[in-house]
Amino acid sequence: MGLKVVAPTRPTPLERLVEDYLASCRARGLSPRTVREGYGYPLREVLLPFCTEQGISEPALLDRIVLDRLTSRLLDEGGRRGKLSKFTVASYVRAINVFLSWAHREGEVGAIRAQSPKTGRKLVDVLSRDEISRLEDAAQTERDRLIVRLLADTGIRVSELTGIRVTDLVDRERHSYLRIRGKGERQRLVPLLPQLGRRVRRFAQRGRSTDTDSDSMFLALRRRLGEGYAPLTRTGVVQLLRVLADRARVDKRVHPHLLRHSFATYSLTRGMNPVQLAQILGHSSLAMIHNVYAHLTPQDSYEALLRALTDED
């Protein structure tokens, strides 16, 4: 008896529309990871399975009632990965609404939006300057110490850190800068304090292994694969920070974005202009900077005002 051949299932019009949208995101220059995780997961793994369950295959069948049922389901039952917080549900809803806005402009759906649960302001922890120094002191190599200090004193993203090349240290008018490749392939120059600039230069010239053709600043040894040195990955940085936090006895969940957030918060409390901070962080607007102010206390605001008025006298 021969094997039964199962014909591949043809995608529904809604599934094709989602894939067209994700292709549009990639064509705009968004990174594959952003498209896959930021937009692809909420659409492919949240919206589409729910619509299949509800018997919805056409974009025109989407309406406010269906979307309300989806939000309610996520809040009450969670998702494939288990129970979801309101913040996670809200992030999924944001991604779905961006897709719906695009689909409306394309004439595929009406002017509809999914309701997002009220979340209030989520206060994220920050690292003190002492805790950052303890992390750096816990590192056993100059490479690891520089990783901590660059994340803490520049606020760059982990993907930007792993993308730094040995030729990205730039001198302008006796000041040192790092050429950073941010989201959407946008480049910016991030200033370095003099001592940090000198450390980066020494590391690029002498501290980095030369047993590789890679021009990446930060390398990792691939012992198990026998491949020698290769560019350090995002996962490698995340694991490094976890080890250093444990070694330094920092009782917080230390990850790259926590260092970025700590840099932004510390800079604002010291009176840095939010517009300049946005430029350093690579933000295209002040919206994210505004969110950082949620972590500042009345005492922070008082001290900032006092410094400003004192400077005028």
Summary of the structure (lengths in Angstrom):
residues: 313
radius of gyration: 23.6
end to end distance: 94.6
largest distance: 94.6
contacts: 851
relative contact order: 0.09
helix: 58%
strand: 9%
